Amino acid sequence: MNPIKDLDTHDGEPLRICMVTPFPPRHDGIAIYSSDLIGAIERYGHTVYMISHTDEQVGGHESQPNVFGIIDISKPDWERVIFDKIMDLKPDVVHIQHEYGLYANAGDYGISIIDLLFLLFVARVPAVITYHSVYSTLSREEAIFTSLSLETVDAGIVHEEFQKIFLPANLGRIPDNVYVIPHGAKAVVAEDVPDVREAKRQAGYKGKKVVLCIGWWEPNKRFEDVVTIWPDILEKAKNAVLIIAGDARPGSPSGLYYKPKLLKAIRESPVKDQIRVITGAFTPKEYDSILNLADLVVLPYDRASQSGNLAHAFALGKPAVVTAVEGLKAEVEASQAGATVPLGSLEDLKAALLLLLGNNELRELFSQRALEYVQKKIGWSLVAQKHILLYEIAMQKERMKVTPTAGLDISRG
């Protein structure tokens, strides 16, 4: 039996979807993720209302008519404010984008979001949650939150198969409402990829091989590893330049701790003149312009549930060198668009970078594979279709009062 095909499909009427999520102009990876996902869903004719945070002047004006900036976690009963707005909007389904920092107040691990999920559960409102922070090993707090939230929603989404596989060991039970939908990316055909040579010329990198580390500066990113081996890289790749782009995430204690450590490593490097730092919380346009400079993206993380940076790199046809951890390893192996190296091995990291910097044909092969992977597997159009199907399943569950077969997975369509 195919649990998806055996469920009745939606009657074809456009859906009214309410998404609880950060949203641009907030400089946040999940805000950009949600903006891209919502745009793809809306192109199928559905209406999406966004309930977002109060910062960055989100919502309340003509350019964002369906965005409501009302999430203020510093206020008591903020989850009730969200629930009341949801009930006013009368959506067919509610979708919550979850990362712990988005809803945490005074170190409470964002547990108040459980109150919102319970209110939706009691009101019989179909609910879906995407977990953006799921690792092979969860902390006690993460396991408790994940288990409790899965008890109250119709469907939980993770981006990688390994995240679903390791959940039972962390939760002490086998959840039957977890689905795998990949992190999306913008599908671009090869002839539409921006001209890298022209971008380099305009940015002052003409004739250089550019290696890029990009993203929020956090200890798990380990960009300093690339700084450490950069003198050895330049001995054999003399025309290479390293760009490190990003900043500490606002309000992140770990990021604020890591930033001076990273900048100190760069400042003290004997080849600091061959390292460029671009600091900022980038708009999507700025982010893409920096990413487009790269011949090669390197993500030497020591922990990663999945990576939006890797998805965006693939969308522009950028080969990647990543450490063989969790989501990074899974995506590179699935796409065959880069190389993985053992965690903690600077020698292997150095060898992989030198191999790709010195082999134009291999980089081009990986670039083509990256573009094909996005087009065939993780393009936003495909990802949006999977979400729409899952919304229909969530609605059907509420109507039928049944639970799908254990292990139901729409990751393969």
Secondary structure, DSSP 4 states (H G I P E B T S, - for coil): --TTTTSPPP-SSPPEEEEE---TTS--HHHHHHHHHHHHHHTTT-EEEEEEESGGG-BSSTT-TTEEEEE-TTSTTHHHHHHHHHHHH--SEEEEEE-HHHH--TTSTTTTHHHHHHHHHHTT--EEEEES---SS--HHHHHHHHHHHHHSSEEEESSHHHHHHHHHHHTS--SSEEE-PPPB----GGGS--HHHHHHHHT-TTPEEEEEES---GGG-HHHHHHHHHHHHHH-TTEEEEEEE-PPTT-HHHHHHHHHHHHHHHT-TTGGGEEEEES---HHHHHHHHTT-SEEEE--S--S--HHHHHHHHTT--EEEES-HHHHHHHHHHT-EEEE-TT-HHHHHHHHHHHHT-HHHHHHHHHHHHHHIIIIIBHHHHHHHHHHHHHHHHHHHHHT--PPTT---TT-
